[in-house]
Amino acid sequence: MALVITIYNQSGGVMKTSLTMNVGYHIAQHGRKVLLIDMDPQASLTVFMGLEPADLTQTIADSILNEAPLAIQQGIHGMDLLPSNIMLSAAEMQLTSVMAREWRLKRVLEPILDQYDVVLIDSPPSLGILSVLSLVASTHVLIPIQTQYKSYKGTELLLDSVKQVQTYVNSELKIAGVVPTIYAASNAQDKSILGAIQEQLGAITTVFPPVPRATAFADASMEHLPLAQYSSGHPAVKVLETIATQLEALA
């Protein structure tokens, strides 16, 4: 059975999409079969992977609502992608009146899970139904937290939402760990928040090495490339490799 990991935080701008793409790439480079799923109507992952969302005639939204065949795009940087576009936002509204809505993503993924070793889901920056669908379909949740006070203070609400999913819908869901992101070692607040994350959250889950703040991530995304392809010697590449290796060990 595939390892299914949702990258989840209710805040935007914490590197959910960059982690999904880059960690997926490193896992694929280890010889694993990887599927990325874009569950964000903003479709950033779809764009980062080199597709134009507006040109797509079928996305994950069609499968969730109508159980249409999965529109998987194959072989992008050694990974497969289940893309998204703005139609997922309309689907989110329609899901409010759909029977057993929380199980829709899990249901459509089950027939293809034996084709993959690892599935990574890029969730939207919200606590809404699309995030719930992602968590219900997952074996694990990976939580990126920017090393800033505002992001750190939102962790309690985030963990509470994960606990509710575990309690009421998916008792098998496990926390894969926390990834401190956009970390600037020269910044006092970043160092303080990283210490708080390691001390307080390290007591309940794995705290991965911090991903450094770097414009190279944005530059690589603009070129539709994983960081390791865009700048193989960048210090963040080793951090991403470490995270990927440790996540694989969960299987």
NORWO-V869467 format. One record per backbone hydrogen bond with DSSP energy under -0.5 kcal/mol. NH is the residue of the N-H (numbers start at 1). CO is the residue of the C=O. If there is no record, write none. Layout:
NH,CO  NH,CO
This chain:
3,117  4,2  5,3  5,119  6,140  7,121  8,6  8,142  19,15  20,16  21,17  22,18  23,19  24,19  24,20  25,21  26,22  27,23  28,24  29,25  30,26  30,27  31,28  32,27  34,32  35,118  36,80  37,120  38,82  39,37  39,122  41,39  43,40  47,43  48,44  49,45  50,47  51,46  53,51  55,52  56,53  60,83  62,59  63,59  64,60  65,61  66,62  67,63  68,62  72,70  73,81  74,72  76,79  77,75  79,76  80,34  81,73  82,36  83,71  83,81  88,85  89,86  90,86  91,87  92,88  93,89  94,90  95,91  96,93  97,94  98,95  101,98  103,100  104,101  107,103  108,104  109,105  110,106  111,107  112,109  113,109  113,110  115,112  116,113  117,33  118,33  119,3  120,35  121,5  122,37  122,120  123,7  123,121  124,39  126,124  132,128  133,129  134,130  135,131  136,132  137,133  138,135  139,4  140,4  141,174  142,6  143,177  144,142  145,179  147,181  148,146  152,148  153,149  154,150  154,151  155,152  156,153  158,154  159,155  160,156  161,157  162,158  163,159  164,160  165,161  166,162  167,163  168,164  169,165  170,165  173,170  174,139  176,141  176,174  177,141  178,206  179,143  180,178  180,208  181,145  183,211  185,183  187,184  191,187  192,188  193,189  194,190  195,191  196,192  197,193  198,194  199,195  200,196  201,196  201,197  202,197  204,201  205,201  208,178  208,206  211,180  212,210  213,183  217,214  218,214  219,215  220,216  221,217  222,218  223,219  224,221  225,220  229,226  230,226  231,227  234,231  237,234  238,234  238,235  239,235  240,236  241,237  242,238  243,239  244,240  245,241  246,242  247,243  248,244  249,245  250,247  251,248
